[in-house]
């Protein structure tokens, strides 16, 4: 990493401590924790800071964590399937 000019390692992870193992028995929370521990240890062993950002998400059946904002003109598609290709 240092050879590429990096000064830290940022790791984005989706993990919920309250998520139960799936029907197949797979515990994705435990897997994510193992990966995060390995990342922190690897970075520490070479003196590079590590940053872990938890990307939160609702579990199945839960309400969204924030209301979906109304679309703004800049978030609307420039073209639609009904527009002519010349207008796009």
Secondary structure, 3 states (H helix, E strand, C coil): CHHHCCCEEEEEECCCCCCCCCCCCCCHHHHHHHHHHHHHHHHHHCCCEEEEEECCCCCCCCCCCCCCCCCCHHHCCCCCCCCCCCCC
